[in-house]
């Protein structure tokens, strides 16, 4: 009996020691932990050793998607260009842009990357709101993002952080950030950069919802009738004001034009004032 009690005490002691001993083996099965700082992402072991250090991503997921979907929108006959966003809406591939970029044309040239150009058909245009939709064939060099319109238009939007990617002037894929500063004349007044050629760029919130499209830059009035574009005050046409039932029918029933293989190159932006 004494020997049995002695063995029981030894076994119990060993179990207690093994349960409380620290895990010192480098082969520990504990998963690594991830620590975020302002500029880096650190992967650490269970003991706190830094295993890997990565730069924190500078672009949000919404901005990355917008950069893969941004396109140039051109007339087949007239000079100048605007911007747009390649999207997937109501089962069709579309490009969303500004109505004044489309002007009176019924078909538009859509430029992707690496020289890709497709022809799209204008199926919906609201000149009062300044938004147009172009049905297009599938593009190889662009990735369509789902059409998720932001439905709110009231003071809750003020202060909302926004982003867009477009082609101001001669530049290629500029990603711009800003925020809603005011609501005026059924439009959004925002504090972010805009210039010739950026009209039609899709403007997104941090949830990836399409808030609207770049409509124009503001024009300041000074003495002697002088008018100067204020490129940091940008007007955004809100998609919340659209007739979405009519838009849906137009997109679903649209037919594409015949493919054209050659187009003139995009000329320099030609417009000024409130709209480019």
Secondary structure, 3 states (H helix, E strand, C coil): CHHHHHHHHHHHHHHHHHHHCCCCCCCCCCCCEEEECCCEEEEECCCCCEEEEEECCCCCHHHHHHHHHEEEEECCCCCCEEEEEEEEECCEEEEEECHHHHCCCCEEEEECCCCCEEEEEEEEEECCCCEEEEECCCCCCCCCEECCECCCCCHHHCCCEEEEEECCCCCCCEEEEEEEEEEECCEEEEECCCCCCCCCCEEEECCCCEEEEEEEEEEEECHHHCEEEEEEEEEEEEHHHCCHHHHHHHHHCCCCCCCCCCCCCCCCCCCCCCCC
